[in-house]
Amino acid sequence: QVQLVESGGGLVQPGGSLRLSCVASRSIFSASNMGWYRQAPGKERELVAVIRTVGITNYADSVKGRFTISRDNAENTVYLQMNSLKPEDTAVYYCNAKGATIETVFRDYWGQGTQVTVSS
């Protein structure tokens, strides 16, 4: 069954903004570092941003200053606010949950992906 549900993708012009959302079950979200990955045609899947259970964030160099990842623990939701979008941001964006403790070391859940297209 689908345990991560993404939304918010779409078509936007360069310089525009989108906000992606990913809702997880509480059992997954509460013990997971949450991340956003993306994969463009012909390229490997790459990490865009991650937010850990304690709130520490990391970003790929290509999105620093433009993207912001956040999490709402009460609603089991992680967000990716994307501003100043560029054509090279075009990709399928995937939500990911990785276990943050040794007890959940094998936890690795993925959403089905949402398409983000930046084009004029």
SULHUHU-V266143 format. One record per run of one state. SS is the DSSP state (@ for helix, = for strand, . for the rest). FROM is the first residue (numbers start at 1). LEN is the number of residues. If there is no record, write none. Layout:
SS|FROM|LEN / SS|FROM|LEN
This chain:
.|1|3 / =|4|4 / .|8|2 / =|10|3 / .|13|5 / =|18|7 / .|25|1 / @|26|4 / .|30|2 / =|32|8 / .|40|6 / =|46|6 / .|52|5 / =|57|3 / .|60|1 / @|61|3 / .|64|3 / =|67|6 / .|73|4 / =|77|6 / .|83|4 / @|87|3 / .|90|1 / =|91|9 / .|100|2 / @|102|3 / .|105|3 / =|108|3 / .|111|3 / =|114|5 / .|119|2
